[in-house]
Amino acid sequence: ALAADPAAAAGAAPAAFGITTALALGTASLAVYLILNRVVHGKGRPYSYPGDAIPKDRQLKSEARFTPGIKQRVEKGWFPRQETQPEQDVLPHKVSGQQVWSFDSGASTPEEALQFDASQNPNAGDRIFRAAQLKNWKGPRPDEADKPTDALDAARKGFAFYQMLQCDDGQWAGDYGGPHFLLPGFVIAAYITAGLDQVLPKHFWRAAEAYIRNHQQVDGGWGTHIESPSTMFCSVLNYVALRLLGAPGEDPACVEGRNFIRKHGGVLYTAPWTKFWLCALGVYDYRGMAPVPPEMWLLPSWFPIHPGRFWCHCRMVYLPMCYLYGLRWSYDASKDPVTLSLREELYAEGTEYDKVDWHKHMFTIAEIDDYSPVHWVMKFLEGIFAMYEWTLGPWSFLRQPSLRFADEYIKSEDQETNFLTIGPVSKALHLLCAWVSADGDKDPIAASKDKAFQAHIARVPAYMWIAEDGLKCQGYNGSMAWDTSFAVQAAAEAGLQKEFPEMCAKAWAWLAREQVRVLPNGDWRHWRQAIRGGWGFSTAEQAWPVSDTSAEAFKAVLALRQDTCVEKEAKFPDQHCFDGVQFLLSYQNGDGAWATYENNRGWAWYELLNPAVVFGNIMIDYSYVECTSSAMQALVAFSKQFPEHRAREIRASVELGAQFIEAMQRDDGSWYGCWGNCFTYAGWFGIEGLVCAGRVPQESEPIRRCVWFLLSKQNADGGWGEDFASCFNREYASRDKLWGCDSGSCVVATAWALLAIMAGECPDANAVRRGIEFLMKRQLPSGDWAQENIAGVFNRSVGITYTAFRNVFPLWALGRYATSYVPKFGTSVPGS
């Protein structure tokens, strides 16, 4: 149900319906709700249950393949720096000081930091950033000749290395790239507004071109992410970006990319998001895509299908899309030789652009992209929308107020997020919308000087990251709070905060500063609930706190709040702790669990309306095992320091969360990971959540079943490993050799599995010891670990990079083994 008071939310959009219409819609919507709810909900499972393995005919049938060798080397001269306030007074708030990139052709970059061969591993190792941090480090360094003899010694050496990567303000930055549909949006938006060089300097775009070339696959296409086989979704986007960046049509990379696209039917068979960007560029017609009517915002707040009830990422992409769609805004491609040529290049040979039957291709999609086929219910509704758009209307008395509301909403989001928006897709779209709203098509020079447009330009670097494979767009403006929270907890559990006091104090102080202090009552006109007390995935200024990041950051702050290592830092007041608890308790859903950014406002049958095709389960903010476990652990940790504060509520909340986790367990004892790759990740959260709720590992059947499930997946070398197909196919996927590994095991999955089975008090001490020995064997002489396969995931089908994971989770597992598992079970350390 909607989390807000309906009366308060009623002002979310102008009224557009009379009483009779409202009653009719209410009756119809209730009937639709009852029918679809019956169709979608399974028996005996929470509505958020992600389902078991997908049908074999929709599972991954191929894998990414790359031509051996270095395709295009990144230029020397890149270095990270702390973001500063723009000289022009264009931003409403202070910037957080996150890491951004600068270029100096005279600066040196180690040659080894520029080596990238996707055929060996498409996951970049963040070598340029790490080389720069190591160069600037002034303290002692680990002795590479010193070989750790036990787990705690390995953790100690690992932290001695990892502290060298810490930024001056206390957080850990790193590569959070991976998806291939993000960067092209910025290229297109920049190209058709102020021009590429006005949005970012030329050297950024040269590095972007290198990235696109380096990730092109043998078949000429590009995957949805760095480990994905080629898809039309991202092949078309990256081909277009490559052309707009200056690559000629006869360039071998373009020829290969064009052949791939045409082999699969041309852009008439690409994904809806791609079609939208092509419409904005003027190389596709709006009649050939599913309508995105802005009039949806005019629906009354109680209406069951309202965009305010969508998952926030879905909602905040729909918002700028519906604005541009409602205007039918397109770049004049006919006056630009590049875009005019694209009207021919992107289509099957012999296709005449002016004679395409666009309506026929609203839902046409290549088989390789059809991950979540558009349901007949959605096709029926889109057919009605298409009739309204192209036959009956659109009616100005509905279109104009809806456009005004969308424009006002976009500008409000810009202000609340300091022009970062909620993510990179919406950021690129907002950049374009700001220019269009300033009448860019009539006076492009004046629009380019518009304050809002300049503010957006100022924050574009916050999404860009340089690594040895080139310039990429990150999946957020970084993952700093998330990564830093885990590092602090790992050090605290290992008991190493006394040995690394400066590192821990700086990290703790940064987390304490980054708690969100704004919107204590929300902004219900724009569907924002109260966010004070939470933590964002990246920074507080971005103003979109997440339940699990809030919980993990809260746990980290609590872990060291009373430790001597932070006694010289500014205090974290009790009230701020109480605000954290209020945030977490207010985010608990009616099913006893936690979603991501908001309370769930819709129903599972919304997924029948998923128009995106290439993503799964995106329509509402589902409850997740991972988010639920993190929130439960944070509440329990808080209660240990404040046993009287809201104690009854917290106990009830934690118990409801535990019941949800138990109900979400699969028949084989596993949990499916929705935000990490995959069953090892979710298994760790599942067990930790149940243990913190008071379940006794040796007496809890769900814990025992998960422990034995994980033990059954341990490899001969002692480690664990999962291919990304685990996420995509929703069943455990092992490989003989994972990317960046010499076997089917990787350090991140191994660490997750070990953390899980140690929390579950695994009785097989030999299996645990072998896993620890695997981590120690993979540790490099420097104390670092190599970058291996992809670790993150979102929307079921998209992998994403966390370069920090290769450090923080092995460190955490090693520390837990030494300080908790061995003393309790009397197991000897590795090597004995």
C-alpha positions in Angstrom: 0.0 0.0 0.0 1.0 3.6 -0.5 3.2 4.7 2.4 1.9 8.2 2.5 -1.3 9.6 3.8 -3.5 9.6 0.7 -4.8 13.0 1.6 -1.2 14.4 1.7 -0.3 12.6 -1.5 -3.3 13.8 -3.3 -1.5 17.0 -4.3 1.0 15.0 -6.3 -0.6 16.0 -9.6 -3.3 18.3 -10.7 -6.9 16.8 -10.7 -8.1 15.9 -14.1 -11.1 13.7 -13.5 -14.6 14.3 -12.5 -16.5 12.3 -9.8 -18.2 10.1 -12.3 -14.9 9.3 -14.1 -13.2 8.6 -10.8 -15.9 6.2 -9.6 -15.7 4.3 -12.9 -12.0 4.1 -12.9 -12.0 3.0 -9.3 -14.4 0.2 -10.0 -12.5 -0.9 -13.0 -9.1 -0.7 -11.3 -10.4 -2.8 -8.3 -11.5 -5.5 -10.7 -8.2 -5.4 -12.5 -6.3 -5.5 -9.2 -8.2 -8.6 -8.0 -7.8 -10.5 -11.2 -4.1 -9.7 -11.7 -3.3 -10.2 -8.1 -4.7 -13.7 -8.4 -2.8 -14.4 -11.6 0.6 -13.2 -10.4 0.9 -14.2 -6.7 2.2 -17.7 -6.2 1.2 -19.9 -3.2 3.2 -20.1 -0.1 5.8 -17.5 -1.0 6.1 -13.8 -0.4 5.2 -11.6 -3.4 8.9 -10.6 -3.6 10.1 -14.2 -4.2 12.1 -13.8 -7.4 11.2 -17.2 -8.8 13.2 -20.3 -9.5 15.3 -20.9 -12.6 14.0 -19.2 -15.7 12.9 -21.4 -18.7 15.7 -23.0 -20.5 14.8 -21.3 -23.8 15.4 -17.9 -22.2 18.6 -18.8 -20.4 22.0 -17.5 -21.6 23.0 -19.5 -24.6 26.4 -17.9 -25.3 29.1 -16.0 -23.5 31.2 -12.9 -24.1 34.1 -13.5 -26.5 36.9 -10.9 -27.3 39.7 -10.7 -29.8 43.0 -11.2 -28.0 45.3 -8.2 -27.6 45.1 -4.6 -26.7 42.8 -2.7 -29.0 43.2 0.9 -27.9 45.5 2.0 -25.1 44.4 4.8 -22.7 46.6 7.9 -22.9 49.0 8.6 -20.1 48.3 11.6 -17.9 45.1 10.7 -16.0 45.0 11.3 -12.3 42.2 11.4 -9.7 41.4 14.4 -7.6 38.8 15.6 -5.1 35.8 17.3 -6.6 35.5 21.0 -5.7 32.7 23.5 -5.9 32.2 24.9 -9.4 33.5 28.5 -9.8 30.1 29.5 -11.2 27.3 29.7 -8.5 25.1 27.1 -10.2 24.6 24.4 -7.6 22.1 24.7 -4.7 24.3 22.7 -2.2 28.0 22.0 -1.4 29.6 19.1 -3.3 30.7 16.2 -1.2 34.3 16.1 -2.5 34.1 12.8 -4.2 36.9 11.6 -6.6 36.8 12.9 -10.2 39.3 12.8 -12.9 41.8 15.3 -14.5 44.2 15.0 -17.4 47.7 16.4 -17.8 49.6 15.2 -20.9 52.8 15.8 -19.1 51.9 13.6 -16.1 53.3 10.1 -15.9 51.3 6.9 -15.6 53.0 3.5 -15.0 53.0 1.4 -18.1 51.5 -1.6 -16.3 48.6 0.6 -15.3 47.6 1.0 -19.0 47.5 -2.7 -19.9 44.1 -4.1 -20.8 43.1 -7.2 -22.8 39.4 -8.0 -22.6 40.1 -11.5 -23.8 42.0 -12.2 -20.6 39.5 -10.4 -18.3 36.9 -7.8 -19.4 36.9 -6.6 -15.7 39.4 -3.7 -15.4 41.5 -3.8 -12.3 41.3 0.0 -11.5 45.0 0.1 -12.1 45.3 3.9 -12.9 43.5 4.9 -9.7 45.3 2.5 -7.5 48.7 3.4 -9.0 48.0 7.1 -8.3 47.0 6.4 -4.7 50.1 4.2 -4.1 52.3 6.9 -5.6 50.9 9.5 -3.2 51.1 7.3 -0.1 53.7 8.6 2.4 53.5 6.0 5.1 55.0 2.5 5.5 54.3 -0.1 2.9 53.9 -3.9 3.3 57.0 -6.0 2.9 56.4 -8.0 -0.3 58.9 -10.6 0.9 56.9 -11.2 4.1 54.6 -14.2 3.6 51.7 -14.3 6.1 51.7 -17.5 8.2 48.1 -17.3 9.5 44.8 -15.8 8.7 45.1 -12.7 11.0 48.6 -12.0 9.6 47.1 -12.1 6.1 44.3 -9.7 7.1 46.9 -7.4 8.7 49.0 -7.3 5.5 45.8 -6.8 3.5 44.8 -3.8 5.5 48.4 -2.4 5.4 47.9 -2.4 1.6 44.3 -1.3 1.5 44.9 1.8 3.7 47.1 3.1 1.0 44.1 3.3 -1.3 42.0 5.4 1.1 41.1 8.9 -0.1 42.2 11.9 2.0 38.6 12.5 3.2 38.4 9.0 4.6 36.3 7.1 2.1 37.4 4.5 -0.5 36.7 5.2 -4.1 36.9 2.8 -7.0 35.6 1.6 -10.3 31.8 1.1 -10.3 31.3 0.6 -14.0 30.2 -2.5 -16.0 26.9 -1.7 -17.8 27.2 -0.7 -21.4 24.0 1.3 -21.8 25.1 4.2 -19.6 28.0 6.0 -21.4 26.1 6.2 -24.8 23.3 8.2 -23.1 25.8 10.9 -22.2 27.4 10.9 -25.6 24.0 11.4 -27.3 22.8 14.0 -24.8 26.0 16.0 -25.1 26.1 15.7 -28.9 22.6 17.1 -29.5 22.8 19.9 -26.8 25.9 22.1 -26.4 28.2 19.7 -28.3 30.6 17.1 -26.9 33.4 19.4 -26.1 31.2 21.8 -24.1 30.1 19.0 -21.8 33.5 17.3 -21.3 36.9 18.1 -22.6 38.2 16.3 -25.7 40.5 14.0 -23.8 37.5 12.5 -21.9 35.8 11.6 -25.2 39.0 10.1 -26.5 39.1 7.8 -23.5 35.4 7.1 -24.0 36.1 5.9 -27.5 38.9 3.7 -26.2 36.5 2.1 -23.8 33.9 1.4 -26.5 36.5 -0.1 -28.8 38.1 -2.2 -26.0 34.8 -3.9 -25.1 33.6 -4.7 -28.6 33.3 -8.5 -29.0 34.4 -10.9 -31.7 30.9 -10.9 -33.3 31.0 -7.1 -33.7 28.5 -6.4 -30.9 28.6 -5.2 -27.3 27.1 -6.9 -24.3 24.6 -5.4 -21.9 27.6 -5.4 -19.5 31.2 -6.3 -19.6 30.7 -10.1 -19.2 27.5 -10.3 -21.2 27.3 -11.8 -24.6 26.4 -9.2 -27.3 22.9 -7.8 -27.3 21.1 -5.5 -29.7 20.3 -3.2 -26.7 23.9 -2.2 -26.2 25.3 -2.9 -29.6 23.1 -0.2 -31.2 23.8 2.3 -28.4 27.6 1.8 -28.5 27.7 1.8 -32.3 25.9 5.2 -32.3 28.2 6.5 -29.6 31.2 5.5 -31.6 30.0 7.3 -34.7 29.0 10.4 -32.8 32.5 10.5 -31.2 34.0 10.8 -34.7 34.6 7.2 -35.9 33.9 7.1 -39.7 31.3 4.6 -41.0 34.1 2.7 -42.8 36.1 2.2 -39.6 36.6 -1.6 -39.1 34.9 -1.4 -35.6 31.9 0.3 -37.2 31.7 -2.1 -40.1 31.7 -5.0 -37.6 29.2 -3.4 -35.4 26.9 -2.6 -38.3 27.1 -6.1 -39.6 26.0 -7.4 -36.1 23.1 -5.0 -35.9 21.9 -5.8 -39.4 22.3 -9.5 -38.8 19.7 -9.2 -36.1 17.2 -7.1 -38.1 18.5 -3.6 -37.6 17.3 -1.1 -35.0 13.6 -2.0 -35.6 14.5 -5.0 -33.4 16.4 -3.3 -30.6 15.3 -2.7 -27.0 12.8 0.1 -26.0 15.3 2.2 -24.1 17.6 2.2 -27.2 14.6 3.1 -29.4 13.9 6.1 -27.1 17.5 7.5 -27.4 17.3 7.0 -31.1 14.1 9.0 -31.2 15.7 11.8 -29.3 18.6 11.7 -31.8 16.2 11.9 -34.7 17.2 8.5 -36.3 14.1 6.6 -35.2 10.4 7.6 -35.2 8.4 7.9 -32.0 5.6 6.0 -33.7 7.8 3.0 -33.6 8.1 2.8 -29.8 5.7 2.0 -27.0 4.1 5.3 -25.9 5.3 7.0 -22.7 2.4 9.4 -22.0 3.0 12.1 -19.4 -0.7 12.1 -18.7 -0.1 9.3 -16.2 0.9 11.9 -13.7 -2.6 13.4 -13.8 -4.2 10.2 -12.5 -5.5 10.5 -8.9 -3.1 9.3 -6.3 -5.3 6.4 -5.3 -5.3 5.0 -8.8 -3.7 1.5 -8.7 -1.5 2.1 -11.8 0.3 5.4 -11.0 3.9 6.2 -11.7 4.3 7.4 -8.2 3.9 3.8 -7.1 6.7 2.5 -9.4 10.2 1.6 -8.1 12.0 4.9 -7.8 14.6 4.1 -10.5 11.8 3.1 -12.9 9.8 6.2 -12.0 12.8 8.6 -12.3 13.6 7.2 -15.8 10.0 7.4 -16.9 9.8 11.0 -15.8 12.3 12.6 -18.2 11.3 10.1 -20.9 7.6 11.1 -20.7 8.6 14.8 -20.8 10.5 14.4 -24.0 8.0 11.9 -25.5 5.1 14.3 -24.7 6.9 17.1 -26.6 7.8 14.6 -29.4 11.2 16.3 -29.1 13.9 15.2 -31.6 17.2 16.5 -32.9 17.0 17.6 -36.5 18.9 14.7 -37.9 18.3 15.7 -41.5 20.7 18.7 -41.2 23.6 16.7 -39.8 25.5 14.4 -42.1 26.4 11.9 -39.3 22.9 11.4 -38.1 21.5 11.5 -41.6 23.8 8.6 -42.4 22.7 6.8 -39.3 19.2 6.7 -40.7 20.6 4.3 -43.3 23.4 2.5 -41.3 21.2 1.3 -38.5 18.6 -0.4 -40.6 18.6 -3.6 -42.6 20.0 -3.2 -46.1 17.4 -1.9 -48.5 15.3 -0.2 -45.8 14.0 3.2 -46.7 13.7 5.3 -43.6 10.7 7.3 -44.9 8.7 4.2 -45.8 9.1 2.2 -42.5 5.8 1.0 -41.0 6.7 2.4 -37.6 3.6 1.2 -35.7 4.3 -2.3 -36.7 7.6 -2.2 -34.7 6.4 -0.9 -31.3 7.2 -4.3 -29.7 9.5 -6.0 -32.2 12.6 -7.3 -30.4 15.5 -9.5 -31.3 15.5 -12.9 -29.5 18.9 -12.1 -27.9 17.3 -9.2 -26.0 14.0 -10.7 -25.0 14.8 -11.4 -21.3 11.4 -10.2 -19.9 8.9 -10.5 -22.8 6.3 -7.7 -22.9 3.1 -9.3 -21.5 -0.1 -9.2 -23.5 -1.7 -7.0 -20.8 1.0 -4.3 -21.4 0.6 -4.6 -25.1 -3.1 -4.1 -24.8 -2.6 -1.0 -22.7 0.1 0.3 -25.0 -2.3 -0.2 -27.9 -4.8 2.1 -26.1 -2.1 4.6 -25.5 -1.0 4.5 -29.1 -4.6 5.1 -30.3 -4.7 8.2 -28.0 -1.3 9.4 -29.1 -1.7 9.0 -32.9 -5.4 8.8 -33.7 -7.6 10.5 -31.0 -5.1 12.9 -29.5 -3.1 13.9 -27.7 -5.5 16.3 -26.1 -3.9 19.6 -25.1 -6.1 20.0 -22.0 -4.4 16.9 -20.7 -1.0 17.1 -22.4 -0.1 20.6 -21.4 -0.7 20.3 -17.6 1.0 16.9 -17.6 4.1 18.4 -19.3 4.2 21.3 -16.9 4.1 18.9 -13.9 6.8 16.7 -15.4 9.0 19.8 -16.0 8.5 21.0 -12.5 9.2 17.5 -11.1 12.4 17.2 -13.0 13.6 20.6 -11.7 12.7 19.6 -8.2 14.7 16.4 -8.4 17.7 18.4 -9.7 17.5 20.7 -6.7 17.1 17.9 -4.1 20.0 15.8 -5.5 22.4 18.7 -6.2 22.0 18.0 -10.0 23.2 14.4 -9.6 19.7 12.8 -9.9 19.1 9.3 -8.8 21.4 7.6 -11.3 23.3 7.9 -14.7 20.3 7.1 -17.0 18.2 9.8 -15.5 21.2 12.1 -15.2 21.8 12.0 -19.0 18.1 12.5 -19.7 17.9 15.4 -17.3 20.9 17.0 -19.0 18.9 16.9 -22.3 15.6 18.0 -20.6 17.3 21.0 -19.1 18.5 22.1 -22.5 15.1 21.4 -24.1 13.2 23.2 -21.3 15.5 26.3 -22.0 14.3 26.3 -25.6 17.5 24.8 -26.9 16.0 24.0 -30.3 15.1 27.7 -30.8 18.2 29.3 -29.3 20.9 26.7 -28.6 23.5 29.3 -27.5 21.2 30.8 -24.8 20.1 27.3 -23.7 23.7 26.2 -23.3 24.3 29.1 -20.9 21.1 28.3 -18.9 21.9 28.0 -15.2 20.3 24.6 -14.8 22.0 23.2 -17.9 25.4 24.5 -16.7 24.7 22.9 -13.3 24.1 19.6 -15.0 27.3 19.9 -16.9 29.2 20.6 -13.7 28.1 17.2 -12.3 28.7 15.0 -15.3 32.3 14.2 -14.1 30.8 12.7 -10.9 29.6 9.8 -13.0 32.8 9.3 -15.1 35.6 6.9 -14.1 39.0 6.2 -15.8 40.6 2.8 -15.7 42.9 0.9 -18.0 40.1 0.0 -20.3 39.1 3.7 -20.9 36.5 6.2 -19.6 33.3 4.5 -18.4 30.1 5.8 -16.9 29.6 4.4 -13.4 26.3 2.9 -12.2 26.0 5.7 -9.7 28.2 8.6 -8.7 30.2 6.0 -6.9 29.8 3.3 -4.3 31.8 5.0 -1.5 29.5 4.7 1.5 28.8 1.0 0.6 32.4 0.1 0.2 33.7 2.1 3.2 31.0 0.6 5.5 32.3 -2.9 4.8 35.9 -1.9 5.2 35.3 -0.4 8.7 33.3 -3.5 9.8 36.0 -5.8 8.5 38.7 -4.0 10.5 36.5 -3.9 13.6 35.7 -7.6 13.6 39.3 -8.5 13.1 40.2 -6.3 16.0 42.7 -4.4 13.9 41.4 -0.8 14.6 44.2 -0.4 17.2 46.8 -1.3 14.6 45.3 1.0 11.9 43.8 3.8 14.0 44.2 6.6 11.5 42.6 4.6 8.7 39.7 3.6 10.9 39.2 7.1 12.4 39.2 8.8 8.9 36.7 6.2 7.5 34.4 6.5 10.6 34.4 10.2 10.5 33.5 10.3 6.8 30.6 7.9 7.4 29.4 10.0 10.4 29.4 13.1 8.2 27.6 11.4 5.4 24.4 10.6 7.2 21.5 12.2 5.4 20.0 15.1 7.4 17.5 16.6 4.9 13.8 15.9 4.1 12.7 14.9 7.6 9.1 14.8 6.4 9.7 13.8 2.8 8.4 15.6 -0.3 5.1 14.0 -1.1 4.3 16.2 -4.0 7.1 14.4 -5.7 6.6 11.0 -4.0 9.5 11.2 -1.7 9.2 9.8 1.8 11.2 11.0 4.8 14.9 10.2 4.4 16.6 11.8 7.4 18.8 9.3 9.3 19.7 7.2 6.3 22.8 6.9 4.2 23.1 7.1 0.5 25.0 4.5 -1.6 27.5 7.1 -2.5 27.1 10.5 -0.7 24.6 12.4 1.4 24.3 15.2 -1.1 22.8 12.8 -3.7 19.8 12.5 -1.3 18.6 9.0 -2.2 19.4 6.9 0.9 19.1 3.1 0.6 18.0 0.7 3.3 20.9 -1.7 3.1 23.6 1.0 2.7 22.0 2.9 5.6 22.1 -0.3 7.7 25.7 -1.2 6.9 26.9 2.4 7.4 25.0 2.5 10.7 26.6 -0.8 11.8 30.0 0.6 10.9 29.4 3.8 12.9 28.1 1.8 15.9 31.1 -0.6 15.7 33.6 2.1 16.4 31.5 4.8 18.0 32.8 4.0 21.5 36.3 3.0 20.4 39.4 4.9 21.4 40.5 5.2 17.8 37.7 7.8 17.1 37.9 9.7 20.3 39.5 12.7 18.6 36.8 12.8 15.9 33.5 14.8 16.1 31.0 12.9 18.2 28.0 11.1 16.6 25.2 12.3 18.8 22.6 9.9 20.3 19.9 11.7 18.3 21.6 10.8 15.1 21.5 7.2 16.2 17.8 7.6 17.0 17.3 9.1 13.5 19.0 6.0 12.0 16.6 3.7 13.8 13.6 5.8 12.8 14.7 5.6 9.2 15.1 1.8 9.3 11.9 1.2 11.1 9.9 3.4 8.8 11.2 1.6 5.8 10.0 -1.8 6.8 7.3 -3.1 4.5 4.0 -4.8 5.5 5.6 -8.2 4.7 8.1 -7.7 7.5 11.0 -7.0 5.1 12.9 -4.1 3.6 13.0 -2.9 0.0 15.7 -0.5 -1.3 14.9 3.2 -1.5 11.3 3.3 -0.4 8.5 1.4 1.1 6.8 -0.8 -1.5 3.9 1.2 -3.0 2.6 -1.2 -5.7 1.8 -4.9 -6.2 3.6 -7.8 -7.8 1.2 -7.7 -10.8 2.9 -4.4 -11.8 5.5 -6.7 -13.4 2.9 -7.5 -16.1 3.4 -3.9 -17.1 7.2 -4.1 -17.5 7.9 -2.5 -20.9 11.8 -2.6 -20.7 12.2 -6.2 -22.0 15.9 -6.3 -21.1 15.5 -6.1 -17.3 13.6 -8.2 -14.8 11.5 -7.2 -11.8 11.9 -3.5 -12.1 8.4 -2.1 -11.6 8.1 -1.9 -7.9 10.5 -1.8 -4.9 10.4 -5.4 -3.9 11.5 -6.6 -0.5 14.9 -8.3 -0.5 16.7 -10.8 1.7 19.9 -8.7 1.5 18.2 -5.4 2.5 16.2 -7.1 5.2 19.2 -8.8 6.8 21.3 -5.6 6.8 18.4 -3.7 8.5 17.9 -6.4 11.1 21.6 -6.5 12.0 21.8 -2.7 12.3 18.8 -2.6 14.6 20.2 -5.4 16.8 23.6 -3.6 17.0 21.8 -0.4 18.0 19.9 -2.2 20.7 23.1 -3.4 22.3 24.2 0.2 22.8 20.7 1.6 23.5 18.8 -1.3 25.1 15.8 0.8 26.2 15.1 2.8 23.0 12.1 1.5 21.1 13.1 -2.0 22.3 9.7 -3.6 21.8 9.4 -2.2 18.3 12.8 -3.4 17.3 12.3 -6.9 18.7 9.1 -7.2 16.7 10.6 -5.7 13.6 13.6 -8.1 13.7 11.4 -11.2 14.2 9.2 -10.2 11.2 12.3 -9.8 9.1 13.5 -13.3 10.1 10.2 -14.8 9.2 10.5 -13.1 5.7 14.0 -14.5 5.2 12.9 -18.0 6.1 9.9 -17.7 3.7 12.2 -16.6 0.9 14.6 -19.6 1.1 14.6 -21.9 -1.8 13.8 -25.6 -1.6 17.6 -26.4 -2.0 18.5 -24.3 1.0 19.8 -21.3 -1.0 18.7 -17.7 -1.3 18.9 -15.9 -4.6 21.0 -12.8 -4.6 19.4 -9.7 -6.2 22.3 -7.3 -5.6 25.4 -9.5 -5.7 26.6 -12.5 -7.7 24.7 -14.4 -6.4 23.8 -17.4 -4.2 27.0 -17.1 -2.1 26.2 -13.4 -1.6 22.5 -14.0 -0.6 23.5 -17.0 1.6 25.7 -14.7 3.6 23.0 -12.2 4.2 20.4 -14.9 4.8 22.3 -16.6 7.6 23.5 -13.4 9.2 19.9 -12.1 9.4 18.6 -15.3 11.1 21.5 -15.4 13.5 21.0 -11.8 14.6 17.3 -12.6 15.1 18.3 -15.2 17.7 18.1 -18.3 15.6 20.5 -20.9 17.0 22.6 -22.2 14.0 22.7 -25.8 15.1 18.9 -25.8 15.8 17.8 -23.7 12.8 16.8 -25.8 9.8 17.1 -22.8 7.4 20.6 -22.1 8.5 21.7 -25.7 8.4 20.2 -26.1 4.9 22.0 -23.1 3.6 25.3 -24.2 5.2 25.1 -27.6 3.5 24.0 -26.0 0.2 27.1 -23.8 0.2 29.4 -26.7 1.3 28.0 -28.7 -1.7 29.3 -25.9 -4.0 32.9 -25.8 -2.6 35.5 -26.5 -5.3 38.4 -28.8 -5.2 40.8 -25.9 -4.6 38.9 -24.9 -1.5 37.2 -21.9 -3.0 33.8 -21.0 -4.3 32.9 -19.3 -7.6 29.9 -18.3 -9.6 29.5 -17.1 -13.2 27.2 -14.2 -13.9 24.8 -16.7 -15.4 23.7 -17.5 -11.8 22.0 -14.1 -11.7 20.6 -14.2 -15.2 19.3 -17.8 -15.2 18.4 -17.8 -11.4 20.3 -21.1 -10.8 23.8 -21.7 -9.5 26.2 -21.5 -12.4 29.8 -22.7 -12.0 32.6 -22.6 -14.6 35.8 -24.4 -15.0 37.6 -21.1 -15.3 36.1 -17.7 -14.3 37.2 -14.4 -15.8 40.5 -13.4 -14.2 41.0 -16.7 -12.4 43.0 -19.8 -13.0 40.1 -22.0 -11.8 36.4 -21.9 -11.2 36.9 -20.2 -7.8 37.2 -16.5 -7.0 38.1 -14.6 -3.9 34.9 -12.6 -3.5 32.5 -15.5 -3.7 34.8 -17.6 -1.5 34.8 -14.8 1.1 31.0 -14.5 1.0 30.6 -18.3 1.4 33.0 -18.4 4.3 31.4 -15.5 6.1 28.1 -17.3 5.7 29.1 -20.7 6.9 31.2 -19.3 9.8 28.2 -17.3 10.9 26.2 -20.5 10.6 28.8 -22.3 12.8 29.7 -24.8 10.1 30.8 -28.0 11.8 33.1 -28.9 8.9 36.2 -27.1 10.1 38.3 -28.6 7.4 36.1 -27.0 4.7 36.4 -23.7 6.4 40.2 -24.0 6.7 40.5 -24.9 3.0 38.5 -21.8 2.0 40.8 -19.6 4.2 43.9 -21.3 2.7 42.5 -20.5 -0.8 42.2 -16.8 0.1 45.7 -16.7 1.5 47.1 -18.4 -1.6 45.4 -15.9 -3.9 46.7 -12.9 -1.9 49.5 -11.0 -3.8 52.9 -10.2 -2.3 51.7 -6.6 -2.0 48.8 -7.6 0.2 46.3 -6.9 -2.6 44.2 -9.4 -4.5 43.8 -9.5 -8.3 40.7 -8.3 -10.0 38.6 -11.3 -11.0 35.1 -11.8 -12.3 32.1 -9.5 -11.9 30.6 -9.3 -8.4 27.6 -7.0 -8.6 24.2 -7.2 -10.3 21.0 -5.3 -10.6 17.7 -5.9 -12.4 18.6 -9.6 -12.7 20.4 -9.2 -16.1 23.0 -6.5 -15.5 26.4 -7.1 -14.0 28.3 -4.3 -12.3 31.9 -3.9 -11.0 32.9 -3.4 -7.4 36.7 -3.2 -7.4 36.7 -2.8 -3.6 35.1 -6.2 -3.0 38.3 -8.0 -3.9 39.8 -6.4 -0.8 37.1 -5.9 1.9 35.5 -9.3 1.8 38.6 -11.5 1.9 39.8 -9.2 4.7 36.6 -9.7 6.6 36.6 -13.5 6.2 40.2 -13.8 7.3 39.5 -11.6 10.3 36.4 -13.6 11.3 38.2 -16.9 11.0 41.0 -15.7 13.2 39.0 -14.0 15.9 35.7 -15.8 16.0 35.7 -19.2 14.3 39.0 -20.7 15.4 38.7 -19.7 19.1 35.1 -21.1 19.3 35.7 -24.4 17.5 39.3 -24.9 18.5 40.4 -25.4 14.9 44.1 -25.0 14.2 45.2 -22.2 11.8 46.2 -23.0 8.2 49.4 -24.8 7.7 49.3 -26.9 10.9 
